[in-house]
Amino acid sequence: MALCAKKRPPEEERRARANDREYNEKFQYASNCIKTSKYNILTFLPVNLFEQFQEVANTYFLFLLILQLIPQISSLSWFTTIVPLVLVLTITAVKDATDDYFRHKSDNQVNNRQSQVLINGILQQEQWMNVCVGDIIKLENNQFVAADLLLLSSSEPHGLCYIETGYLRQAIPVTSELGDISKLAKFDGEVICEPPNNKLDKFSGTLYWKENKFPLSNQNMLLRGCVLRNTEWCFGLVIFAGPDTKLMQNSGRTKFKRTSIDRLMNTLVLWIFGFLVCMGVILAIGNAIWEHEVGMRFQVYLPWDEAVDSAFFSGFLSFWSYIIILNTVVPISLYVRYVPSLPWGFSGESGGPIELFFSMKMKSLRSNLKSSSSCTVNI
């Protein structure tokens, strides 16, 4: 799995030669292994805690816990803060770990799918994660496309190929007749094209073969994640694999999401904390004045602690004591809220408030148009 996250220098152009792994390996292209998970066993605890303490409330209660460990200013037991804080952090960590476990499970399922790869003139079963740039893959009807492929040939006339949602793809004429394994094994064409990008509707490149060059466009490409439909079989040349595919380029890196509600919560906590500091300052000033004007007369009966040598320092310590005593103005339950999950798999916490939802159902739309071909109105 380490290959999934391997960093490489940015590309200016992509070169891929068919049936020549040795040539393609010198460019150190990404493997077809994907990784959408955020953590592993070693990084889970530090990374998850770092993400959780980006919430202002969690940082606030950690700060209070540190203050409560100082006996000169603490009037409450640290136990009253650490228990709810640890409880909230634990519940959130368990939820995050569960989500990431399913990401790992999904990654393993996808990476271990089987694909037919042409190796040394023989079609062999290979896991998706072992597919490399420059390999020729055979796809059959209703199969997922393993990587971004240049369509070479298909079972349909003129190299046509149908994919899910009704889109039509077509091989270039010079390769559309390469339907035989022996011919494909001798195919040594080289593709020079644009570097990996997230533009789903654009592709530009050139195929160099037999001292000729042939322009390539998006119409000649099969993108990872598509499903082959109404086509018995087709062959394709891997151009982009794994994180370089357009699907993964658009998905981006899995990261800690902060919704508008979270941002509002952080802002409210900061304002409340500012109000708490103002209250602490006012009370501390009052304490210092009282100690200077009145408390000095009662030193025999109410002596200061050994560390306190002035009314000012007494007011300073009182400020932190009041911060601890009044800490409940920011309830930790502010961040414990019910987040309903929507039936199609999104939740308010992971995706934020949903403002618009777009849905396209072409089959039903076409059906409705056919059934509504005529209409009579009696007036």
C-alpha positions as CSV (number, residue, x, y, z in Angstrom):
1,M,0.0,0.0,0.0
2,A,3.0,2.3,0.3
3,L,3.1,2.7,-3.4
4,C,-0.3,4.4,-3.3
5,A,1.1,7.4,-1.5
6,K,4.4,7.7,-3.3
7,K,5.3,11.2,-4.3
8,R,6.6,11.9,-7.8
9,P,7.8,15.1,-9.5
10,P,5.2,16.9,-11.6
11,E,4.8,15.7,-15.2
12,E,5.0,17.9,-18.3
13,E,3.7,15.2,-20.6
14,R,2.8,11.5,-20.3
15,R,4.6,8.9,-22.4
16,A,3.2,5.3,-22.5
17,R,4.5,2.5,-24.8
18,A,2.3,-0.5,-25.2
19,N,3.5,-3.9,-24.0
20,D,6.8,-2.5,-22.7
21,R,6.8,-2.3,-18.9
22,E,10.5,-1.9,-18.7
23,Y,10.3,1.3,-20.8
24,N,7.4,2.7,-18.8
25,E,8.9,1.9,-15.4
26,K,11.7,4.4,-15.9
27,F,9.1,7.2,-15.7
28,Q,8.0,6.0,-12.2
29,Y,4.4,6.4,-13.0
30,A,1.9,5.7,-10.2
31,S,0.6,2.2,-9.8
32,N,-3.1,1.4,-10.1
33,C,-3.4,1.1,-6.3
34,I,-5.7,3.7,-4.7
35,K,-5.9,4.9,-1.2
36,T,-8.8,7.0,0.2
37,S,-8.3,6.2,3.9
38,K,-6.9,8.9,6.2
39,Y,-5.2,6.9,8.9
40,N,-3.2,3.8,9.7
41,I,-2.4,2.1,13.0
42,L,0.6,4.4,13.7
43,T,-0.9,7.7,12.6
44,F,-4.5,7.4,13.8
45,L,-4.0,8.7,17.4
46,P,-1.8,11.8,16.7
47,V,-3.6,12.8,13.5
48,N,-7.1,12.3,14.9
49,L,-6.3,14.2,18.1
50,F,-4.8,17.0,16.0
51,E,-8.0,17.2,13.9
52,Q,-10.2,17.1,17.0
53,F,-8.3,19.9,18.7
54,Q,-9.0,22.1,15.7
55,E,-12.4,22.5,17.4
56,V,-12.1,25.5,19.6
57,A,-14.2,24.0,22.4
58,N,-11.9,21.0,22.7
59,T,-8.8,23.2,22.9
60,Y,-10.6,25.4,25.5
61,F,-11.4,22.4,27.8
62,L,-7.8,21.1,27.4
63,F,-6.6,24.5,28.5
64,L,-8.9,24.4,31.5
65,L,-7.7,21.0,32.4
66,I,-4.1,22.3,32.5
67,L,-5.2,25.2,34.8
68,Q,-6.9,22.8,37.1
69,L,-3.7,20.9,37.6
70,I,-2.1,24.0,39.3
71,P,-3.0,23.8,43.0
72,Q,-2.5,27.6,43.7
73,I,-5.4,28.6,41.3
74,S,-7.6,25.5,41.1
75,S,-10.7,25.3,43.3
76,L,-12.2,22.4,41.4
77,S,-11.0,18.9,40.8
78,W,-9.4,18.2,37.4
79,F,-11.6,15.1,37.3
80,T,-14.7,17.2,36.5
81,T,-13.1,18.3,33.2
82,I,-11.1,15.4,32.1
83,V,-14.0,12.9,32.2
84,P,-16.3,14.7,29.8
85,L,-13.4,15.8,27.6
86,V,-12.1,12.2,27.2
87,L,-15.6,10.9,26.7
88,V,-16.2,13.3,23.8
89,L,-12.8,12.7,22.2
90,T,-13.2,8.9,22.5
91,I,-16.7,8.9,21.0
92,T,-15.5,11.0,18.1
93,A,-12.4,8.9,17.6
94,V,-14.4,5.7,17.5
95,K,-16.7,7.2,14.9
96,D,-13.7,8.4,12.8
97,A,-12.0,5.0,13.2
98,T,-15.2,3.2,12.0
99,D,-15.5,5.5,9.0
100,D,-11.8,4.9,8.1
101,Y,-12.1,1.2,8.5
102,F,-14.8,1.1,5.9
103,R,-12.6,3.2,3.6
104,H,-9.8,0.7,4.0
105,K,-12.2,-2.1,3.3
106,S,-13.5,-0.4,0.2
107,D,-9.9,0.3,-1.0
108,N,-8.9,-3.3,-0.6
109,Q,-12.0,-4.5,-2.4
110,V,-11.3,-2.2,-5.4
111,N,-7.6,-2.8,-5.5
112,N,-8.1,-6.6,-5.5
113,R,-10.6,-6.7,-8.3
114,Q,-9.6,-8.9,-11.2
115,S,-8.8,-7.7,-14.7
116,Q,-7.5,-9.5,-17.8
117,V,-4.1,-8.1,-18.7
118,L,-2.1,-9.0,-21.9
119,I,1.3,-10.1,-20.6
120,N,3.9,-11.8,-23.0
121,G,1.1,-12.5,-25.5
122,I,-1.2,-14.2,-23.0
123,L,-4.2,-12.9,-21.2
124,Q,-3.6,-13.3,-17.5
125,Q,-5.8,-12.5,-14.5
126,E,-4.2,-9.6,-12.5
127,Q,-5.4,-7.5,-9.6
128,W,-6.3,-3.9,-10.3
129,M,-3.5,-2.8,-8.0
130,N,-0.9,-4.6,-10.2
131,V,-2.0,-3.0,-13.5
132,C,0.6,-0.7,-14.9
133,V,0.8,2.2,-17.4
134,G,1.3,0.7,-20.9
135,D,-0.6,-2.6,-20.2
136,I,-3.3,-3.7,-22.6
137,I,-6.5,-4.8,-20.8
138,K,-9.4,-6.7,-22.0
139,L,-12.8,-5.6,-20.7
140,E,-16.1,-7.6,-21.0
141,N,-19.7,-6.5,-20.9
142,N,-20.8,-5.0,-17.5
143,Q,-17.3,-4.8,-16.2
144,F,-15.8,-1.7,-14.5
145,V,-13.0,0.1,-16.3
146,A,-9.9,-0.5,-14.2
147,A,-7.9,2.6,-15.3
148,D,-8.0,5.4,-17.8
149,L,-7.7,3.6,-21.1
150,L,-7.1,4.4,-24.7
151,L,-9.7,2.3,-26.6
152,L,-7.9,0.1,-29.1
153,S,-10.6,-2.2,-30.5
154,S,-13.9,-3.7,-29.6
155,S,-16.4,-6.3,-30.7
156,E,-18.6,-3.7,-32.3
157,P,-18.1,-2.5,-35.9
158,H,-15.7,0.4,-36.4
159,G,-14.3,0.0,-32.9
160,L,-17.4,1.5,-31.2
161,C,-17.9,1.0,-27.5
162,Y,-20.8,1.8,-25.2
163,I,-20.4,2.8,-21.6
164,E,-22.9,3.4,-18.8
165,T,-25.2,6.5,-19.2
166,G,-25.3,5.9,-22.9
167,Y,-22.1,7.6,-23.9
168,L,-20.4,6.3,-27.1
169,R,-16.7,5.8,-27.5
170,Q,-14.8,4.9,-30.6
171,A,-11.3,3.5,-31.3
172,I,-9.2,5.2,-33.9
173,P,-9.4,3.4,-37.3
174,V,-5.8,2.3,-37.3
175,T,-6.2,0.2,-34.1
176,S,-9.9,-0.8,-34.5
177,E,-8.9,-4.0,-36.3
178,L,-6.6,-5.2,-33.5
179,G,-9.1,-7.6,-32.0
180,D,-6.8,-10.6,-32.2
181,I,-4.5,-11.4,-29.3
182,S,-1.6,-12.1,-31.5
183,K,-1.9,-8.7,-33.2
184,L,-2.3,-6.9,-29.9
185,A,0.8,-8.7,-28.5
186,K,2.9,-7.1,-31.4
187,F,1.3,-3.7,-30.9
188,D,4.1,-1.3,-29.8
189,G,2.6,2.1,-30.3
190,E,3.6,4.9,-28.1
191,V,1.2,7.6,-26.7
192,I,2.4,11.1,-25.9
193,C,-0.3,13.1,-24.2
194,E,-1.2,15.6,-21.5
195,P,-0.1,15.0,-17.9
196,P,-2.7,13.8,-15.4
197,N,-5.5,16.3,-14.7
198,N,-9.1,16.4,-13.5
199,K,-10.8,17.5,-16.8
200,L,-13.3,14.8,-17.5
201,D,-14.4,16.2,-20.9
202,K,-11.0,16.9,-22.4
203,F,-8.1,14.8,-23.5
204,S,-5.4,15.6,-26.1
205,G,-2.6,13.3,-27.2
206,T,-0.9,11.6,-30.1
207,L,-0.4,7.9,-30.9
208,Y,2.9,7.1,-32.7
209,W,2.9,3.8,-34.5
210,K,4.6,2.5,-37.7
211,E,6.3,5.8,-38.3
212,N,2.9,7.6,-38.4
213,K,1.1,9.7,-35.8
214,F,-2.6,9.7,-35.1
215,P,-4.4,12.4,-33.0
216,L,-6.3,11.3,-29.9
217,S,-9.3,13.0,-28.2
218,N,-11.6,12.4,-25.3
219,Q,-13.8,10.3,-27.7
220,N,-11.1,7.6,-27.7
221,M,-10.8,7.3,-23.9
222,L,-12.5,5.0,-21.4
223,L,-12.3,6.5,-17.9
224,R,-11.8,4.6,-14.7
225,G,-15.1,3.8,-12.9
226,C,-17.2,3.6,-16.0
227,V,-19.1,0.4,-16.8
228,L,-19.0,-1.3,-20.2
229,R,-22.5,-1.7,-21.6
230,N,-23.9,-3.5,-24.7
231,T,-20.4,-4.4,-25.9
232,E,-19.2,-8.0,-25.7
233,W,-15.6,-7.1,-25.3
234,C,-13.0,-4.4,-25.9
235,F,-9.3,-3.8,-25.5
236,G,-7.7,-0.7,-24.1
237,L,-4.2,0.7,-23.4
238,V,-3.6,2.0,-19.9
239,I,-2.7,5.7,-20.0
240,F,-3.4,6.9,-16.5
241,A,-3.5,4.6,-13.4
242,G,-4.5,4.8,-9.8
243,P,-4.2,8.4,-8.4
244,D,-3.5,9.8,-11.8
245,T,-6.9,8.8,-13.2
246,K,-9.4,11.5,-13.8
247,L,-11.7,10.0,-11.3
248,M,-9.2,10.1,-8.5
249,Q,-7.9,13.5,-9.6
250,N,-11.4,14.8,-9.0
251,S,-12.0,13.0,-5.7
252,G,-9.1,14.8,-4.1
253,R,-7.5,13.9,-0.8
254,T,-9.6,12.7,2.1
255,K,-9.4,15.4,4.7
256,F,-11.0,16.7,7.9
257,K,-14.2,18.4,6.9
258,R,-15.5,21.5,8.8
259,T,-19.1,22.4,8.1
260,S,-20.7,25.9,8.4
261,I,-22.2,24.7,11.7
262,D,-18.7,23.9,13.0
263,R,-17.4,27.3,12.0
264,L,-20.3,29.0,13.7
265,M,-19.7,26.9,16.8
266,N,-16.0,28.0,16.8
267,T,-17.0,31.6,16.5
268,L,-19.5,31.4,19.3
269,V,-17.0,29.7,21.6
270,L,-14.5,32.5,20.9
271,W,-17.0,35.2,21.7
272,I,-18.1,33.4,24.9
273,F,-14.5,32.9,25.9
274,G,-13.9,36.6,25.4
275,F,-16.9,37.3,27.6
276,L,-15.5,34.9,30.2
277,V,-12.1,36.7,30.2
278,C,-13.8,40.1,30.7
279,M,-15.7,38.7,33.6
280,G,-12.5,37.2,35.1
281,V,-10.6,40.6,34.6
282,I,-13.4,42.5,36.4
283,L,-13.5,40.1,39.3
284,A,-9.7,39.9,39.5
285,I,-9.5,43.7,39.7
286,G,-12.2,43.7,42.4
287,N,-10.2,41.1,44.3
288,A,-7.0,43.1,44.1
289,I,-8.7,46.3,45.2
290,W,-10.4,44.5,48.2
291,E,-7.1,42.8,49.2
292,H,-5.3,46.2,49.1
293,E,-8.0,48.2,50.9
294,V,-9.5,45.7,53.3
295,G,-7.7,42.4,53.2
296,M,-4.4,43.9,54.5
297,R,-6.1,44.5,57.8
298,F,-7.0,40.8,58.3
299,Q,-3.6,39.3,57.7
300,V,-3.6,38.0,61.2
301,Y,-6.8,36.1,60.7
302,L,-6.8,35.5,56.9
303,P,-3.1,35.3,55.9
304,W,-2.1,35.1,52.2
305,D,-0.5,31.9,50.9
306,E,3.3,31.7,51.0
307,A,3.5,32.4,47.2
308,V,1.3,35.6,47.4
309,D,3.3,38.7,48.4
310,S,1.0,41.5,47.1
311,A,-2.6,42.4,46.4
312,F,-1.7,42.6,42.6
313,F,-0.4,39.0,42.6
314,S,-3.5,37.8,44.6
315,G,-5.7,39.4,41.9
316,F,-3.6,37.7,39.2
317,L,-4.2,34.3,40.8
318,S,-7.9,35.1,41.3
319,F,-8.3,35.8,37.6
320,W,-7.3,32.2,36.7
321,S,-9.4,30.8,39.6
322,Y,-12.5,32.7,38.2
323,I,-11.8,31.3,34.7
324,I,-11.9,27.8,36.2
325,I,-15.0,28.4,38.3
326,L,-17.0,30.1,35.4
327,N,-15.9,27.6,32.8
328,T,-19.4,26.2,32.4
329,V,-20.4,29.2,30.4
330,V,-19.0,27.1,27.5
331,P,-20.8,23.7,27.9
332,I,-18.9,20.8,26.4
333,S,-22.3,19.4,25.4
334,L,-22.3,22.2,22.8
335,Y,-20.4,19.8,20.5
336,V,-22.4,16.7,21.3
337,R,-25.3,16.8,18.8
338,Y,-27.5,14.4,16.9
339,V,-26.5,14.3,13.2
340,P,-29.1,12.3,11.2
341,S,-27.8,10.3,8.3
342,L,-29.6,10.7,4.9
343,P,-30.7,7.6,3.1
344,W,-28.2,8.0,0.2
345,G,-25.2,7.9,2.5
346,F,-24.4,11.5,3.3
347,S,-24.6,13.0,6.8
348,G,-24.9,16.6,8.0
349,E,-21.6,16.3,9.8
350,S,-19.5,15.0,6.9
351,G,-21.0,17.1,4.1
352,G,-22.5,20.1,5.8
353,P,-26.0,21.5,5.4
354,I,-27.5,20.5,2.0
355,E,-28.8,23.5,0.1
356,L,-29.4,21.9,-3.4
357,F,-29.8,18.4,-4.5
358,F,-29.5,17.6,-8.2
359,S,-30.8,14.4,-9.7
360,M,-30.8,13.2,-13.3
361,K,-32.7,10.1,-14.4
362,M,-32.4,10.0,-18.2
363,K,-34.2,6.7,-18.7
364,S,-37.4,7.9,-16.9
365,L,-37.2,11.2,-18.6
366,R,-37.1,9.6,-22.0
367,S,-39.9,7.3,-21.0
368,N,-42.0,10.2,-19.8
369,L,-41.4,12.0,-23.1
370,K,-42.6,9.0,-25.1
371,S,-45.7,8.6,-23.0
372,S,-46.6,12.3,-23.3
373,S,-46.4,12.5,-27.1
374,S,-50.0,13.7,-27.5
375,C,-52.5,15.6,-25.3
376,T,-56.1,16.7,-25.8
377,V,-57.8,19.4,-23.8
378,N,-61.5,19.9,-23.8
379,I,-62.6,23.6,-23.3
